[in-house]
Amino acid sequence: MLGTMTEPFTTSLANGLPALLLRPPDAHALLVLAHGAGAGMGHHFLEDLAQALATRGVATLRYQFEYMARESRRPDPPAKLHAAVRAAVARGADEGLPLYAGGKSMGGRMTTQAAAIEALPGVRGLVLVGFPLHAQGKPPNAARGEHLLAVRVPMLFLQGTRDELCDLPLLRPLLEQLSPPPRLHVVEGADHSFHVLKRSGRDDAGVLAELADSVAAFTGGRP
């Protein structure tokens, strides 16, 4: 186990993939956090989210999928992505904190797929930040979410009302079928990147705080 920290610490997974660990002194839980399809673990959104979570006692382990580490724009096959999820969870377990896993967009979907195939050891719940229920430019349907029925740990879905990759009227009936019952936190006016329109009277910083509060509460900490 590494000592506590207030700045990200560069580490690596057992398979050699790079990772960033941010562990505040008062951490009550650790979230293994995967990036989306088009941006790596150093993307400003994930960095800002990790910092916001740290102020609420949630440590994070962000990691790079192999295709992003080799600077490719094409995601690896699902089996390879699932293996990276499992390697990251194993590294996160080394910290000795209550363990959660998830990610932004594709990273969250790959985490849920891995958990649906076989439970992620020690993981108490999944956090999905902008779950991509359907593909960009395709007619909305819930087929991408059918594997969620096989996940057996609590899940938190953080979704914006303007997210073009997740039609809420399709997501809600799907979530009603899940056991244990998941939590759905809807951010009014937010898109897939959790940006809000200026006329809403809100800003991205406020949305980020809202997301972090929800994750902190889900992991048993303080908002």
NUDO-174908 format. One record per residue (C-alpha): y, z, x; residue in one letter; chain. Coordinates in Angstrom, 3 decimals, decimal comma. Last residue first. Example, Ala and Ser with C-alpha at 12.3 -4.5 7.8 and 13.67 -1.06 7.14 Angstrom:
BEGIN
DODREN/y/z/x/resn/chain
DODREN/-1,060/7,140/13,670/S/A
DODREN/-4,500/7,800/12,300/A/A
This chain:
BEGIN
DODREN/y/z/x/resn/chain
DODREN/14,850/0,095/-21,114/P/A
DODREN/12,606/2,925/-19,868/R/A
DODREN/8,993/2,529/-18,929/G/A
DODREN/5,714/1,938/-20,675/G/A
DODREN/5,062/-1,614/-19,541/T/A
DODREN/6,187/-3,060/-22,884/F/A
DODREN/9,421/-1,035/-22,784/A/A
DODREN/10,269/-2,365/-19,321/A/A
DODREN/9,439/-5,922/-20,409/V/A
DODREN/11,760/-5,669/-23,427/S/A
DODREN/14,602/-4,178/-21,406/D/A
DODREN/14,224/-6,922/-18,786/A/A
DODREN/14,477/-9,644/-21,414/L/A
DODREN/17,582/-8,095/-22,964/E/A
DODREN/19,184/-7,680/-19,541/A/A
DODREN/18,525/-11,355/-18,842/L/A
DODREN/20,115/-12,312/-22,172/V/A
DODREN/23,234/-10,319/-21,326/G/A
DODREN/23,463/-11,985/-17,935/A/A
DODREN/23,044/-15,421/-19,538/D/A
DODREN/26,127/-14,939/-21,696/D/A
DODREN/26,797/-14,049/-25,327/R/A
DODREN/29,577/-15,007/-27,734/G/A
DODREN/27,357/-17,618/-29,334/S/A
DODREN/30,071/-20,219/-28,738/R/A
DODREN/29,169/-20,225/-25,066/K/A
DODREN/25,678/-21,530/-25,858/L/A
DODREN/22,769/-19,524/-24,503/V/A
DODREN/20,559/-20,192/-21,480/H/A
DODREN/17,093/-18,683/-21,595/F/A
DODREN/15,579/-21,545/-19,579/S/A
DODREN/13,568/-22,658/-22,627/H/A
DODREN/16,689/-22,312/-24,819/D/A
DODREN/18,332/-19,105/-26,058/A/A
DODREN/20,246/-18,932/-29,354/G/A
DODREN/18,634/-15,725/-30,628/E/A
DODREN/16,214/-14,180/-28,163/V/A
DODREN/12,925/-13,505/-29,964/V/A
DODREN/10,686/-10,702/-28,709/H/A
DODREN/7,122/-11,191/-29,916/L/A
DODREN/4,617/-8,395/-29,349/R/A
DODREN/0,907/-9,107/-29,496/P/A
DODREN/-1,656/-7,666/-31,954/P/A
DODREN/-4,838/-6,709/-30,090/P/A
DODREN/-6,236/-9,020/-31,237/S/A
DODREN/-4,597/-12,362/-31,957/L/A
DODREN/-4,557/-14,168/-35,307/Q/A
DODREN/-0,976/-13,213/-36,188/E/A
DODREN/0,093/-14,723/-32,863/L/A
DODREN/-1,007/-18,158/-34,038/L/A
DODREN/0,940/-17,840/-37,289/P/A
DODREN/4,084/-16,922/-35,253/R/A
DODREN/3,811/-19,710/-32,690/L/A
DODREN/4,004/-22,668/-35,068/L/A
DODREN/7,126/-21,449/-36,918/P/A
DODREN/8,488/-20,503/-33,464/L/A
DODREN/8,330/-24,040/-32,072/D/A
DODREN/7,816/-23,557/-28,366/C/A
DODREN/8,627/-26,227/-25,811/L/A
DODREN/12,055/-27,090/-27,247/E/A
DODREN/13,179/-23,453/-26,886/D/A
DODREN/16,263/-23,087/-29,086/R/A
DODREN/15,130/-19,828/-30,773/T/A
DODREN/14,302/-18,323/-27,390/G/A
DODREN/10,949/-16,705/-26,649/Q/A
DODREN/9,686/-13,613/-24,836/L/A
DODREN/6,015/-13,113/-25,704/F/A
DODREN/4,431/-9,762/-24,832/L/A
DODREN/0,643/-9,602/-24,729/M/A
DODREN/-1,868/-6,796/-25,196/P/A
DODREN/-5,301/-7,385/-23,605/V/A
DODREN/-8,330/-9,244/-24,976/R/A
DODREN/-7,436/-12,893/-24,446/V/A
DODREN/-9,917/-15,211/-26,222/A/A
DODREN/-7,574/-16,103/-29,110/L/A
DODREN/-4,967/-17,093/-26,526/L/A
DODREN/-7,130/-20,130/-25,733/H/A
DODREN/-5,768/-21,832/-28,871/E/A
DODREN/-2,236/-21,854/-27,502/G/A
DODREN/-2,048/-25,382/-26,176/R/A
DODREN/-3,315/-26,658/-29,538/A/A
DODREN/-0,327/-25,194/-31,409/A/A
DODREN/1,404/-28,443/-32,299/N/A
DODREN/4,872/-29,922/-31,761/P/A
DODREN/4,994/-33,722/-31,460/P/A
DODREN/5,326/-34,564/-27,748/K/A
DODREN/8,582/-34,901/-25,836/G/A
DODREN/7,977/-31,872/-23,617/Q/A
DODREN/4,506/-30,423/-24,124/A/A
DODREN/3,614/-27,733/-26,662/H/A
DODREN/3,243/-23,944/-26,690/L/A
DODREN/5,164/-23,507/-23,451/P/A
DODREN/5,496/-19,672/-23,282/F/A
DODREN/9,107/-18,821/-22,419/G/A
DODREN/8,492/-15,641/-20,456/V/A
DODREN/4,922/-14,539/-21,135/L/A
DODREN/4,086/-10,956/-20,117/V/A
DODREN/0,388/-10,051/-20,100/L/A
DODREN/-1,160/-6,599/-20,440/G/A
DODREN/-3,229/-3,891/-18,774/R/A
DODREN/-4,456/-5,928/-15,802/V/A
DODREN/-7,074/-4,021/-13,811/G/A
DODREN/-9,296/-7,017/-13,170/P/A
DODREN/-8,090/-10,195/-14,943/L/A
DODREN/-10,525/-10,761/-17,812/A/A
DODREN/-12,491/-14,006/-17,576/E/A
DODREN/-11,851/-17,396/-19,175/I/A
DODREN/-9,108/-16,093/-21,488/A/A
DODREN/-7,458/-14,209/-18,613/A/A
DODREN/-7,276/-17,390/-16,519/A/A
DODREN/-5,827/-19,309/-19,466/Q/A
DODREN/-3,294/-16,542/-20,102/T/A
DODREN/-2,169/-16,637/-16,477/T/A
DODREN/-1,984/-20,429/-16,488/M/A
DODREN/0,232/-20,304/-19,592/R/A
DODREN/2,503/-17,715/-18,018/G/A
DODREN/2,970/-19,767/-14,885/G/A
DODREN/3,547/-22,864/-17,020/M/A
DODREN/6,534/-21,188/-18,744/S/A
DODREN/7,625/-18,200/-16,654/K/A
DODREN/4,971/-15,727/-15,674/G/A
DODREN/2,294/-13,243/-16,522/G/A
DODREN/0,586/-10,181/-15,104/A/A
DODREN/0,592/-6,408/-15,602/Y/A
DODREN/-0,779/-3,636/-13,373/L/A
DODREN/-0,293/0,121/-13,476/P/A
DODREN/0,598/0,857/-9,841/L/A
DODREN/-1,681/1,162/-6,801/G/A
DODREN/0,140/-1,425/-4,720/E/A
DODREN/-3,119/-3,140/-3,707/D/A
DODREN/-3,577/-4,205/-7,346/A/A
DODREN/-0,771/-6,724/-6,869/G/A
DODREN/-2,740/-8,493/-4,178/R/A
DODREN/-5,757/-8,826/-6,493/A/A
DODREN/-3,499/-10,072/-9,280/V/A
DODREN/-2,067/-12,689/-6,921/A/A
DODREN/-5,526/-13,902/-5,927/A/A
DODREN/-6,504/-14,127/-9,596/R/A
DODREN/-3,437/-16,173/-10,481/V/A
DODREN/-4,067/-18,442/-7,483/A/A
DODREN/-7,617/-19,064/-8,698/A/A
DODREN/-6,260/-19,982/-12,136/H/A
DODREN/-3,934/-22,538/-10,525/L/A
DODREN/-6,869/-24,060/-8,654/K/A
DODREN/-8,928/-24,297/-11,842/A/A
DODREN/-5,943/-25,749/-13,724/P/A
DODREN/-5,566/-28,737/-11,373/P/A
DODREN/-2,560/-28,411/-9,029/D/A
DODREN/0,939/-29,104/-10,278/P/A
DODREN/2,684/-32,317/-9,174/R/A
DODREN/6,086/-31,871/-7,564/R/A
DODREN/4,625/-31,261/-4,116/S/A
DODREN/6,394/-29,064/-1,580/E/A
DODREN/3,214/-27,753/0,081/R/A
DODREN/3,974/-24,260/-1,217/A/A
DODREN/4,743/-25,759/-4,637/M/A
DODREN/1,303/-27,359/-4,824/Y/A
DODREN/-0,323/-24,100/-3,683/E/A
DODREN/1,231/-21,892/-6,362/F/A
DODREN/3,849/-19,560/-4,957/Q/A
DODREN/4,001/-15,856/-5,705/Y/A
DODREN/6,247/-13,273/-7,309/R/A
DODREN/5,070/-9,676/-7,150/L/A
DODREN/7,305/-7,482/-9,268/T/A
DODREN/8,021/-3,753/-9,504/A/A
DODREN/9,212/-2,407/-12,857/V/A
DODREN/11,359/0,725/-12,688/G/A
DODREN/14,240/-0,455/-14,868/R/A
DODREN/16,547/-1,385/-11,976/T/A
DODREN/13,598/-3,305/-10,526/A/A
DODREN/13,286/-5,310/-13,740/L/A
DODREN/16,822/-6,619/-13,374/A/A
DODREN/16,149/-7,569/-9,754/Q/A
DODREN/12,941/-9,382/-10,684/A/A
DODREN/14,718/-11,199/-13,522/L/A
DODREN/17,498/-12,323/-11,197/D/A
DODREN/14,991/-13,619/-8,646/E/A
DODREN/12,950/-15,302/-11,365/L/A
DODREN/16,042/-17,033/-12,750/F/A
DODREN/17,350/-17,880/-9,270/H/A
DODREN/14,217/-19,770/-8,306/H/A
DODREN/12,527/-18,220/-5,270/G/A
DODREN/9,035/-18,195/-6,806/M/A
DODREN/9,057/-21,947/-7,177/G/A
DODREN/10,641/-24,346/-9,660/A/A
DODREN/9,219/-27,316/-11,578/G/A
DODREN/6,036/-26,009/-13,169/A/A
DODREN/7,157/-22,448/-13,830/G/A
DODREN/6,735/-19,450/-11,534/H/A
DODREN/4,120/-16,694/-11,669/A/A
DODREN/4,955/-12,986/-11,944/L/A
DODREN/2,547/-10,160/-11,125/V/A
DODREN/4,271/-7,248/-12,884/L/A
DODREN/3,980/-3,799/-11,316/L/A
DODREN/4,381/-0,510/-13,153/A/A
DODREN/6,171/2,867/-12,967/H/A
DODREN/8,368/1,997/-9,998/A/A
DODREN/10,818/4,750/-8,999/D/A
DODREN/11,417/3,637/-5,399/P/A
DODREN/11,817/-0,013/-6,436/P/A
DODREN/9,102/-2,464/-5,416/R/A
DODREN/10,016/-6,120/-4,910/L/A
DODREN/7,140/-8,132/-3,460/L/A
DODREN/7,586/-11,805/-2,650/L/A
DODREN/4,553/-14,043/-2,177/A/A
DODREN/3,267/-16,780/0,104/P/A
DODREN/-0,180/-18,361/-0,345/L/A
DODREN/-2,669/-17,451/2,380/G/A
DODREN/-5,771/-17,199/0,170/N/A
DODREN/-5,711/-13,392/0,423/A/A
DODREN/-2,150/-13,456/-0,904/L/A
DODREN/0,928/-13,242/1,265/S/A
DODREN/3,914/-10,997/1,958/T/A
DODREN/7,676/-11,354/2,096/T/A
DODREN/9,401/-8,156/0,960/F/A
DODREN/12,050/-8,434/-1,736/P/A
DODREN/14,860/-5,870/-1,406/E/A
DODREN/14,950/-2,339/-2,893/T/A
DODREN/11,799/-1,061/-1,265/M/A
DODREN/8,975/1,445/-1,588/T/A
DODREN/6,364/1,546/1,128/G/A
DODREN/3,462/-0,846/1,277/L/A
DODREN/0,000/0,000/0,000/M/A
